[in-house]
Amino acid sequence: MAAVTIRNLAEETHRALKQRAARHGQSTEAEIRQILDAAVRADNPLKVGSALAAFGAEHGGLELDITRDQSPMEPATFE
């Protein structure tokens, strides 16, 4: 797990973090972790499959030929 050191934190900020942690019944370190997690976690994370399906529906979709080519594969040549 990664560790982070925060330098030059204002004393008032540190005091407020300690008070907030006490109100929530946890350590200051746990409180800071919770604040950081909430700050960087997306409320509505993008789901690529859903985004692609919505894009396809918006643009009328498309038909793909998904039949597999049964011909033998040729080995790669590196000349």
Jmol script that loads the backbone (N, CA, C; Angstrom):
load data "model"
ATOM      1  N   MET A   1       0.835  -1.163   0.000  1.00  0.00           N
ATOM      2  CA  MET A   1       0.000   0.000   0.000  1.00  0.00           C
ATOM      3  C   MET A   1       0.890   1.240   0.000  1.00  0.00           C
ATOM      4  N   ALA A   2       0.510   2.241  -0.730  1.00  0.00           N
ATOM      5  CA  ALA A   2       1.297   3.466  -0.855  1.00  0.00           C
ATOM      6  C   ALA A   2       1.166   4.328   0.394  1.00  0.00           C
ATOM      7  N   ALA A   3       2.204   5.102   0.637  1.00  0.00           N
ATOM      8  CA  ALA A   3       2.202   6.067   1.745  1.00  0.00           C
ATOM      9  C   ALA A   3       2.452   7.450   1.169  1.00  0.00           C
ATOM     10  N   VAL A   4       1.790   8.450   1.750  1.00  0.00           N
ATOM     11  CA  VAL A   4       1.920   9.830   1.285  1.00  0.00           C
ATOM     12  C   VAL A   4       2.247  10.707   2.486  1.00  0.00           C
ATOM     13  N   THR A   5       3.192  11.622   2.294  1.00  0.00           N
ATOM     14  CA  THR A   5       3.511  12.602   3.325  1.00  0.00           C
ATOM     15  C   THR A   5       3.046  13.960   2.827  1.00  0.00           C
ATOM     16  N   ILE A   6       2.317  14.672   3.656  1.00  0.00           N
ATOM     17  CA  ILE A   6       1.832  15.997   3.283  1.00  0.00           C
ATOM     18  C   ILE A   6       2.608  17.020   4.100  1.00  0.00           C
ATOM     19  N   ARG A   7       3.393  17.807   3.395  1.00  0.00           N
ATOM     20  CA  ARG A   7       4.210  18.822   4.061  1.00  0.00           C
ATOM     21  C   ARG A   7       3.477  20.173   4.062  1.00  0.00           C
ATOM     22  N   ASN A   8       3.850  21.003   5.002  1.00  0.00           N
ATOM     23  CA  ASN A   8       3.352  22.384   5.092  1.00  0.00           C
ATOM     24  C   ASN A   8       1.827  22.458   5.220  1.00  0.00           C
ATOM     25  N   LEU A   9       1.248  21.510   5.920  1.00  0.00           N
ATOM     26  CA  LEU A   9      -0.191  21.540   6.185  1.00  0.00           C
ATOM     27  C   LEU A   9      -0.441  22.569   7.282  1.00  0.00           C
ATOM     28  N   ALA A  10      -1.361  23.461   7.046  1.00  0.00           N
ATOM     29  CA  ALA A  10      -1.662  24.492   8.040  1.00  0.00           C
ATOM     30  C   ALA A  10      -2.129  23.840   9.342  1.00  0.00           C
ATOM     31  N   GLU A  11      -1.691  24.422  10.443  1.00  0.00           N
ATOM     32  CA  GLU A  11      -2.053  23.894  11.761  1.00  0.00           C
ATOM     33  C   GLU A  11      -3.577  23.869  11.938  1.00  0.00           C
ATOM     34  N   GLU A  12      -4.257  24.895  11.422  1.00  0.00           N
ATOM     35  CA  GLU A  12      -5.730  24.931  11.530  1.00  0.00           C
ATOM     36  C   GLU A  12      -6.366  23.773  10.781  1.00  0.00           C
ATOM     37  N   THR A  13      -5.799  23.445   9.619  1.00  0.00           N
ATOM     38  CA  THR A  13      -6.315  22.328   8.820  1.00  0.00           C
ATOM     39  C   THR A  13      -6.119  21.019   9.568  1.00  0.00           C
ATOM     40  N   HIS A  14      -4.950  20.848  10.139  1.00  0.00           N
ATOM     41  CA  HIS A  14      -4.684  19.621  10.893  1.00  0.00           C
ATOM     42  C   HIS A  14      -5.623  19.503  12.091  1.00  0.00           C
ATOM     43  N   ARG A  15      -5.827  20.608  12.791  1.00  0.00           N
ATOM     44  CA  ARG A  15      -6.733  20.621  13.945  1.00  0.00           C
ATOM     45  C   ARG A  15      -8.163  20.281  13.501  1.00  0.00           C
ATOM     46  N   ALA A  16      -8.604  20.862  12.363  1.00  0.00           N
ATOM     47  CA  ALA A  16      -9.957  20.590  11.860  1.00  0.00           C
ATOM     48  C   ALA A  16     -10.108  19.126  11.453  1.00  0.00           C
ATOM     49  N   LEU A  17      -9.052  18.560  10.856  1.00  0.00           N
ATOM     50  CA  LEU A  17      -9.090  17.140  10.480  1.00  0.00           C
ATOM     51  C   LEU A  17      -9.201  16.253  11.716  1.00  0.00           C
ATOM     52  N   LYS A  18      -8.452  16.595  12.772  1.00  0.00           N
ATOM     53  CA  LYS A  18      -8.513  15.826  14.009  1.00  0.00           C
ATOM     54  C   LYS A  18      -9.907  15.894  14.636  1.00  0.00           C
ATOM     55  N   GLN A  19     -10.508  17.088  14.622  1.00  0.00           N
ATOM     56  CA  GLN A  19     -11.855  17.245  15.180  1.00  0.00           C
ATOM     57  C   GLN A  19     -12.880  16.463  14.352  1.00  0.00           C
ATOM     58  N   ARG A  20     -12.745  16.547  13.045  1.00  0.00           N
ATOM     59  CA  ARG A  20     -13.673  15.816  12.158  1.00  0.00           C
ATOM     60  C   ARG A  20     -13.545  14.316  12.392  1.00  0.00           C
ATOM     61  N   ALA A  21     -12.313  13.832  12.515  1.00  0.00           N
ATOM     62  CA  ALA A  21     -12.083  12.408  12.755  1.00  0.00           C
ATOM     63  C   ALA A  21     -12.713  11.984  14.076  1.00  0.00           C
ATOM     64  N   ALA A  22     -12.572  12.813  15.101  1.00  0.00           N
ATOM     65  CA  ALA A  22     -13.154  12.500  16.411  1.00  0.00           C
ATOM     66  C   ALA A  22     -14.673  12.421  16.330  1.00  0.00           C
ATOM     67  N   ARG A  23     -15.282  13.339  15.566  1.00  0.00           N
ATOM     68  CA  ARG A  23     -16.749  13.299  15.393  1.00  0.00           C
ATOM     69  C   ARG A  23     -17.195  12.014  14.723  1.00  0.00           C
ATOM     70  N   HIS A  24     -16.356  11.497  13.819  1.00  0.00           N
ATOM     71  CA  HIS A  24     -16.701  10.260  13.102  1.00  0.00           C
ATOM     72  C   HIS A  24     -16.181   9.016  13.810  1.00  0.00           C
ATOM     73  N   GLY A  25     -15.530   9.209  14.963  1.00  0.00           N
ATOM     74  CA  GLY A  25     -15.067   8.078  15.756  1.00  0.00           C
ATOM     75  C   GLY A  25     -13.942   7.290  15.110  1.00  0.00           C
ATOM     76  N   GLN A  26     -13.049   7.987  14.414  1.00  0.00           N
ATOM     77  CA  GLN A  26     -11.933   7.291  13.780  1.00  0.00           C
ATOM     78  C   GLN A  26     -10.665   8.121  13.894  1.00  0.00           C
ATOM     79  N   SER A  27      -9.558   7.517  13.501  1.00  0.00           N
ATOM     80  CA  SER A  27      -8.278   8.218  13.581  1.00  0.00           C
ATOM     81  C   SER A  27      -8.211   9.304  12.514  1.00  0.00           C
ATOM     82  N   THR A  28      -7.310  10.242  12.733  1.00  0.00           N
ATOM     83  CA  THR A  28      -7.106  11.307  11.741  1.00  0.00           C
ATOM     84  C   THR A  28      -6.666  10.707  10.415  1.00  0.00           C
ATOM     85  N   GLU A  29      -5.781   9.720  10.468  1.00  0.00           N
ATOM     86  CA  GLU A  29      -5.308   9.071   9.256  1.00  0.00           C
ATOM     87  C   GLU A  29      -6.449   8.409   8.484  1.00  0.00           C
ATOM     88  N   ALA A  30      -7.333   7.723   9.190  1.00  0.00           N
ATOM     89  CA  ALA A  30      -8.482   7.086   8.551  1.00  0.00           C
ATOM     90  C   ALA A  30      -9.414   8.136   7.939  1.00  0.00           C
ATOM     91  N   GLU A  31      -9.573   9.243   8.643  1.00  0.00           N
ATOM     92  CA  GLU A  31     -10.427  10.329   8.137  1.00  0.00           C
ATOM     93  C   GLU A  31      -9.851  10.904   6.842  1.00  0.00           C
ATOM     94  N   ILE A  32      -8.540  11.123   6.811  1.00  0.00           N
ATOM     95  CA  ILE A  32      -7.891  11.659   5.608  1.00  0.00           C
ATOM     96  C   ILE A  32      -8.040  10.683   4.452  1.00  0.00           C
ATOM     97  N   ARG A  33      -7.845   9.383   4.733  1.00  0.00           N
ATOM     98  CA  ARG A  33      -8.034   8.363   3.680  1.00  0.00           C
ATOM     99  C   ARG A  33      -9.445   8.425   3.116  1.00  0.00           C
ATOM    100  N   GLN A  34     -10.435   8.530   3.982  1.00  0.00           N
ATOM    101  CA  GLN A  34     -11.826   8.579   3.551  1.00  0.00           C
ATOM    102  C   GLN A  34     -12.093   9.823   2.700  1.00  0.00           C
ATOM    103  N   ILE A  35     -11.558  10.956   3.096  1.00  0.00           N
ATOM    104  CA  ILE A  35     -11.736  12.200   2.337  1.00  0.00           C
ATOM    105  C   ILE A  35     -11.109  12.072   0.955  1.00  0.00           C
ATOM    106  N   LEU A  36      -9.883  11.555   0.901  1.00  0.00           N
ATOM    107  CA  LEU A  36      -9.201  11.402  -0.388  1.00  0.00           C
ATOM    108  C   LEU A  36      -9.919  10.404  -1.294  1.00  0.00           C
ATOM    109  N   ASP A  37     -10.355   9.277  -0.731  1.00  0.00           N
ATOM    110  CA  ASP A  37     -11.097   8.285  -1.526  1.00  0.00           C
ATOM    111  C   ASP A  37     -12.349   8.899  -2.132  1.00  0.00           C
ATOM    112  N   ALA A  38     -13.099   9.636  -1.338  1.00  0.00           N
ATOM    113  CA  ALA A  38     -14.333  10.256  -1.824  1.00  0.00           C
ATOM    114  C   ALA A  38     -14.047  11.313  -2.884  1.00  0.00           C
ATOM    115  N   ALA A  39     -12.933  12.014  -2.737  1.00  0.00           N
ATOM    116  CA  ALA A  39     -12.608  13.093  -3.675  1.00  0.00           C
ATOM    117  C   ALA A  39     -12.246  12.562  -5.059  1.00  0.00           C
ATOM    118  N   VAL A  40     -11.604  11.417  -5.124  1.00  0.00           N
ATOM    119  CA  VAL A  40     -11.153  10.918  -6.428  1.00  0.00           C
ATOM    120  C   VAL A  40     -12.061   9.857  -7.031  1.00  0.00           C
ATOM    121  N   ARG A  41     -13.000   9.341  -6.263  1.00  0.00           N
ATOM    122  CA  ARG A  41     -13.925   8.327  -6.785  1.00  0.00           C
ATOM    123  C   ARG A  41     -15.007   9.023  -7.598  1.00  0.00           C
ATOM    124  N   ALA A  42     -15.252   8.513  -8.806  1.00  0.00           N
ATOM    125  CA  ALA A  42     -16.268   9.110  -9.678  1.00  0.00           C
ATOM    126  C   ALA A  42     -17.660   8.741  -9.179  1.00  0.00           C
ATOM    127  N   ASP A  43     -18.583   9.704  -9.255  1.00  0.00           N
ATOM    128  CA  ASP A  43     -19.968   9.426  -8.870  1.00  0.00           C
ATOM    129  C   ASP A  43     -20.622   8.481  -9.869  1.00  0.00           C
ATOM    130  N   ASN A  44     -20.365   8.703 -11.142  1.00  0.00           N
ATOM    131  CA  ASN A  44     -20.916   7.862 -12.203  1.00  0.00           C
ATOM    132  C   ASN A  44     -19.778   7.399 -13.106  1.00  0.00           C
ATOM    133  N   PRO A  45     -19.079   6.336 -12.701  1.00  0.00           N
ATOM    134  CA  PRO A  45     -17.953   5.908 -13.512  1.00  0.00           C
ATOM    135  C   PRO A  45     -18.405   5.495 -14.910  1.00  0.00           C
ATOM    136  N   LEU A  46     -17.603   5.824 -15.901  1.00  0.00           N
ATOM    137  CA  LEU A  46     -17.920   5.492 -17.280  1.00  0.00           C
ATOM    138  C   LEU A  46     -17.773   4.001 -17.485  1.00  0.00           C
ATOM    139  N   LYS A  47     -18.799   3.391 -18.028  1.00  0.00           N
ATOM    140  CA  LYS A  47     -18.753   1.981 -18.370  1.00  0.00           C
ATOM    141  C   LYS A  47     -18.665   1.912 -19.884  1.00  0.00           C
ATOM    142  N   VAL A  48     -17.541   1.428 -20.379  1.00  0.00           N
ATOM    143  CA  VAL A  48     -17.239   1.489 -21.798  1.00  0.00           C
ATOM    144  C   VAL A  48     -18.298   0.774 -22.632  1.00  0.00           C
ATOM    145  N   GLY A  49     -18.715  -0.398 -22.214  1.00  0.00           N
ATOM    146  CA  GLY A  49     -19.726  -1.132 -22.972  1.00  0.00           C
ATOM    147  C   GLY A  49     -21.022  -0.354 -23.089  1.00  0.00           C
ATOM    148  N   SER A  50     -21.463   0.241 -21.996  1.00  0.00           N
ATOM    149  CA  SER A  50     -22.686   1.033 -22.017  1.00  0.00           C
ATOM    150  C   SER A  50     -22.531   2.261 -22.906  1.00  0.00           C
ATOM    151  N   ALA A  51     -21.350   2.901 -22.842  1.00  0.00           N
ATOM    152  CA  ALA A  51     -21.105   4.080 -23.675  1.00  0.00           C
ATOM    153  C   ALA A  51     -21.121   3.709 -25.156  1.00  0.00           C
ATOM    154  N   LEU A  52     -20.519   2.580 -25.505  1.00  0.00           N
ATOM    155  CA  LEU A  52     -20.507   2.145 -26.908  1.00  0.00           C
ATOM    156  C   LEU A  52     -21.910   1.776 -27.386  1.00  0.00           C
ATOM    157  N   ALA A  53     -22.676   1.106 -26.539  1.00  0.00           N
ATOM    158  CA  ALA A  53     -24.044   0.748 -26.910  1.00  0.00           C
ATOM    159  C   ALA A  53     -24.889   2.000 -27.119  1.00  0.00           C
ATOM    160  N   ALA A  54     -24.729   2.988 -26.245  1.00  0.00           N
ATOM    161  CA  ALA A  54     -25.478   4.239 -26.395  1.00  0.00           C
ATOM    162  C   ALA A  54     -25.067   4.965 -27.665  1.00  0.00           C
ATOM    163  N   PHE A  55     -23.779   4.966 -27.972  1.00  0.00           N
ATOM    164  CA  PHE A  55     -23.289   5.601 -29.197  1.00  0.00           C
ATOM    165  C   PHE A  55     -23.878   4.913 -30.427  1.00  0.00           C
ATOM    166  N   GLY A  56     -23.868   3.591 -30.421  1.00  0.00           N
ATOM    167  CA  GLY A  56     -24.433   2.833 -31.539  1.00  0.00           C
ATOM    168  C   GLY A  56     -25.909   3.111 -31.718  1.00  0.00           C
ATOM    169  N   ALA A  57     -26.657   3.153 -30.624  1.00  0.00           N
ATOM    170  CA  ALA A  57     -28.095   3.420 -30.701  1.00  0.00           C
ATOM    171  C   ALA A  57     -28.351   4.830 -31.225  1.00  0.00           C
ATOM    172  N   GLU A  58     -27.537   5.776 -30.798  1.00  0.00           N
ATOM    173  CA  GLU A  58     -27.705   7.162 -31.226  1.00  0.00           C
ATOM    174  C   GLU A  58     -27.450   7.328 -32.723  1.00  0.00           C
ATOM    175  N   HIS A  59     -26.560   6.533 -33.256  1.00  0.00           N
ATOM    176  CA  HIS A  59     -26.181   6.666 -34.664  1.00  0.00           C
ATOM    177  C   HIS A  59     -26.776   5.562 -35.542  1.00  0.00           C
ATOM    178  N   GLY A  60     -27.814   4.910 -35.081  1.00  0.00           N
ATOM    179  CA  GLY A  60     -28.516   3.926 -35.890  1.00  0.00           C
ATOM    180  C   GLY A  60     -27.891   2.543 -35.899  1.00  0.00           C
ATOM    181  N   GLY A  61     -26.861   2.344 -35.122  1.00  0.00           N
ATOM    182  CA  GLY A  61     -26.231   1.030 -35.041  1.00  0.00           C
ATOM    183  C   GLY A  61     -25.510   0.664 -36.320  1.00  0.00           C
ATOM    184  N   LEU A  62     -24.990  -0.556 -36.357  1.00  0.00           N
ATOM    185  CA  LEU A  62     -24.365  -1.048 -37.562  1.00  0.00           C
ATOM    186  C   LEU A  62     -24.385  -2.564 -37.538  1.00  0.00           C
ATOM    187  N   GLU A  63     -24.303  -3.145 -38.702  1.00  0.00           N
ATOM    188  CA  GLU A  63     -24.301  -4.600 -38.823  1.00  0.00           C
ATOM    189  C   GLU A  63     -22.879  -5.069 -39.035  1.00  0.00           C
ATOM    190  N   LEU A  64     -22.448  -6.005 -38.247  1.00  0.00           N
ATOM    191  CA  LEU A  64     -21.111  -6.553 -38.387  1.00  0.00           C
ATOM    192  C   LEU A  64     -21.200  -8.005 -38.831  1.00  0.00           C
ATOM    193  N   ASP A  65     -20.317  -8.377 -39.735  1.00  0.00           N
ATOM    194  CA  ASP A  65     -20.207  -9.773 -40.125  1.00  0.00           C
ATOM    195  C   ASP A  65     -19.268 -10.433 -39.131  1.00  0.00           C
ATOM    196  N   ILE A  66     -19.822 -11.279 -38.275  1.00  0.00           N
ATOM    197  CA  ILE A  66     -19.005 -11.883 -37.231  1.00  0.00           C
ATOM    198  C   ILE A  66     -18.722 -13.354 -37.488  1.00  0.00           C
ATOM    199  N   THR A  67     -18.900 -13.788 -38.742  1.00  0.00           N
ATOM    200  CA  THR A  67     -18.571 -15.177 -39.062  1.00  0.00           C
ATOM    201  C   THR A  67     -17.054 -15.325 -39.063  1.00  0.00           C
ATOM    202  N   ARG A  68     -16.597 -16.429 -38.525  1.00  0.00           N
ATOM    203  CA  ARG A  68     -15.168 -16.672 -38.398  1.00  0.00           C
ATOM    204  C   ARG A  68     -14.592 -17.172 -39.712  1.00  0.00           C
ATOM    205  N   ASP A  69     -13.453 -16.639 -40.078  1.00  0.00           N
ATOM    206  CA  ASP A  69     -12.737 -17.082 -41.270  1.00  0.00           C
ATOM    207  C   ASP A  69     -12.103 -18.430 -40.947  1.00  0.00           C
ATOM    208  N   GLN A  70     -12.489 -19.460 -41.687  1.00  0.00           N
ATOM    209  CA  GLN A  70     -12.011 -20.814 -41.412  1.00  0.00           C
ATOM    210  C   GLN A  70     -10.744 -21.171 -42.184  1.00  0.00           C
ATOM    211  N   SER A  71     -10.219 -20.268 -43.000  1.00  0.00           N
ATOM    212  CA  SER A  71      -9.013 -20.579 -43.760  1.00  0.00           C
ATOM    213  C   SER A  71      -7.820 -20.674 -42.814  1.00  0.00           C
ATOM    214  N   PRO A  72      -6.842 -21.545 -43.170  1.00  0.00           N
ATOM    215  CA  PRO A  72      -5.677 -21.696 -42.289  1.00  0.00           C
ATOM    216  C   PRO A  72      -4.884 -20.396 -42.185  1.00  0.00           C
ATOM    217  N   MET A  73      -4.298 -20.173 -41.029  1.00  0.00           N
ATOM    218  CA  MET A  73      -3.523 -18.953 -40.814  1.00  0.00           C
ATOM    219  C   MET A  73      -2.145 -19.110 -41.433  1.00  0.00           C
ATOM    220  N   GLU A  74      -1.642 -18.025 -41.955  1.00  0.00           N
ATOM    221  CA  GLU A  74      -0.286 -18.008 -42.514  1.00  0.00           C
ATOM    222  C   GLU A  74       0.655 -17.536 -41.416  1.00  0.00           C
ATOM    223  N   PRO A  75       1.801 -18.204 -41.284  1.00  0.00           N
ATOM    224  CA  PRO A  75       2.749 -17.748 -40.256  1.00  0.00           C
ATOM    225  C   PRO A  75       3.328 -16.387 -40.616  1.00  0.00           C
ATOM    226  N   ALA A  76       3.661 -15.637 -39.625  1.00  0.00           N
ATOM    227  CA  ALA A  76       4.246 -14.314 -39.846  1.00  0.00           C
ATOM    228  C   ALA A  76       5.659 -14.451 -40.385  1.00  0.00           C
ATOM    229  N   THR A  77       6.030 -13.524 -41.263  1.00  0.00           N
ATOM    230  CA  THR A  77       7.397 -13.502 -41.766  1.00  0.00           C
ATOM    231  C   THR A  77       8.034 -12.199 -41.348  1.00  0.00           C
ATOM    232  N   PHE A  78       9.265 -12.284 -40.928  1.00  0.00           N
ATOM    233  CA  PHE A  78       9.979 -11.102 -40.467  1.00  0.00           C
ATOM    234  C   PHE A  78      11.258 -10.957 -41.297  1.00  0.00           C
ATOM    235  N   GLU A  79      11.105 -10.374 -42.443  1.00  0.00           N
ATOM    236  CA  GLU A  79      12.256 -10.212 -43.341  1.00  0.00           C
ATOM    237  C   GLU A  79      12.674  -8.779 -43.454  1.00  0.00           C
TER     238      GLU A  79
END
end "model"
wireframe off; spacefill off
backbone 0.3
color backbone group
